[in-house]
């Protein structure tokens, strides 16, 4: 989230983190094997909602000259939310009509996504340790998903994806609470750790 103090709007970063948590928990349910065919269209609907929030956050963060947060939220809006929701719907109809989805193509796409997020992760060393931790847990999840879709890892690694996403989602929820409550009460209600690298 932007450190620029001259905002024309309050930061929508907490809402963006909330949308991220929704996606993390929803995908965790899938990777834990708790979501069947009937849950896929429902997950897609929630991802579209999250995509709207994250796109809005991205535009506002970019307007405030937050290069890192704006671009990462834009990436999440496009691929973690909108593309993922279309993928979930596509898989639902493919399975319904007897077509076997081929995960390799998504593995190729997620390879680019995992590389993107990994290469920008060091920039989060200048943000609170909470945001850095969220990004690292999502990095782990994306690399495992990529490896499974490419056939490098077996499906037995799905729980590791789920637990990484749950960790990211829980940290995101705490971060939301800290940002919003600290701002509302104008004092530290919930501690926010300092960055690893201070400006």
N, C-alpha and C positions, 0 to 999 in steps of 0.2 A: 504494500500500500504506500501511497505517496507520502513523502516527508515534506512536501511543499506546503508552507504555512498559509499561502494566499489562495485558498479555495473559494470558488464562487458557489460551490455546493459542499455539503458535508460529504465525507467519503462513503461510498456504498460498499467499501471493502468487506465489512461484516456480512452483508447480504451475499456477497460473492463467496465468502468462506462457508456460509450456510448452505448455498447451492452445492458447493463442493462436497460438504459433509453428506448431503442427501445422496449424491451420486456415489460416494464412497460406501455408504451403508447399503444402498441398493445393489451395487455390484458385489459387495461382500456376500449378500444373500445368495446371489447367483453362484459365486465361486465356492460357497459352502454347500451347494447342492440343494438349497432350500426353496429355489424358485423354479417352478415348472413352466410348461408352455403357457398356461393361463396367466402367469405373472409377467410374461415378456411385454405384452402391449401396455400394461400398467407401468412397468419400469420405463418404457419409452416415453410415456406421457409425462412422468416426473422429470425425465432428462430434458425434455423440451422446455419445461418451466425453468429448470436450472440454467439452461442455455440462454434464455431471455435475460435472466439476472446477470449472468457472467458477461454477456455481450455488453450490457449497460455499464457494468463495472469497468470493463476494458476501455470503453470509449471515454469514460470520465477520468480514469487513471491516466490515459494517454494525453487527455486535455490538460491534466495537471503535470505533464512532463515526467510521469513515472514510467520510464522506458521498460524496466523489468516487469513490474506488476501489470502494467497495461498489456504488454505482449503476452505474458503468461496467461492472464485471464482471457485474452482473445483466443489464444490457442485452446484453452480449456473449453471455451464456449463452442468453438468450431468442432473439435474432435472428441473431447471428453463428454460433451453433451449432445450437440446436434448430429454429428456423424454417428456417434454411438447409438443414439435413439433410432436413426434410420437403419443401422446395422441390426439392432434388436428386432425391429419390425420385419426387415428382410428375412432374417433367420426364422422368425415365427411363420411367415408365409411359405418359405422354402420347405420347412419341415412339414407344415400342414399339407403341402401338395407333393410330398414325397421326394423332394430334392435335398440332397445332402450338402449342407454348407461346406465350403472349402476354406478352412481357417488360414491356410498359407498366405493368401493375399492380404488378410488383415495383419498377419505377422510382419509382412513387408512394410505395410503402412505404419504399424506400431513401432517398427524399428526406427523409422524416421521420427516418430513422436517421442520415443524413449531417448533418442540421441538429442533431440531439441531440448527436452526438459533437463537432461543431464548436463548439457553444455552451458545452460544458464543457471544451474544450481549454485555455483560459486557466488553469483551476485547476491544470493540470499544470505550469505555470510554477513552482509551489511544490514540485514533486517533482524528483527527479534529472533532469538533462537527457536521460538515456536514456529514461525513461518519456515525457517530453514528445515526443521524437523518434518513438517508437513510435506515439503517438497521431496525430501530424501525418502520418506515412506512411499510416496507416489512413484518416485524413480524406481524403487525396488519392485513395486507392483507391476509397473510397465515393462521392466526388463523380464520379469518372469512370464508375463502374458505374451510378450514377443517371442520368447524362447519356446513356450508351449505351442503357440500358433505356427511357428516355423518347424516344429517337430523336434527341437533340440531337447526339450524337457517333456516329461510325461504329464498327464493330467493329475498325477498324485501331488503336484506342486500347487494345485488350486487353493488349498487352505492357506498357504503362505501369502498368496495374493490377497485373500480375504482379510487376514489378520493385519497385513500392511495397510490396507485401505481403512480398516476399522481404526487403527492407530492414528492415521492421518485425519479421519473424521472426528475422532474424539479431541485431538489437539486443536482442530479447527473450531469446534464448539467452545472449548475453553477460551480460545483466542477471541472469539466473538464476544463472549461474556466479559472478558477483561477490557476490551476496547470500548464497548458500549457502556458498561457500568462505570468504568473509570471516567469516561467523558461526561456521563450524566451527573455524577456526584462531584466532578472536578477534583478528584483525589484518587489515590490508588486503593481500589477495593480488591481487585485481584492483581497479583504481581505479573508483570510482563518482563521476562528476562531480557537483558541487554544483548546486542548483537555480538557475534564472535569477533567481528572486525568493526571497530568504531570509526566513523568518518573523521 
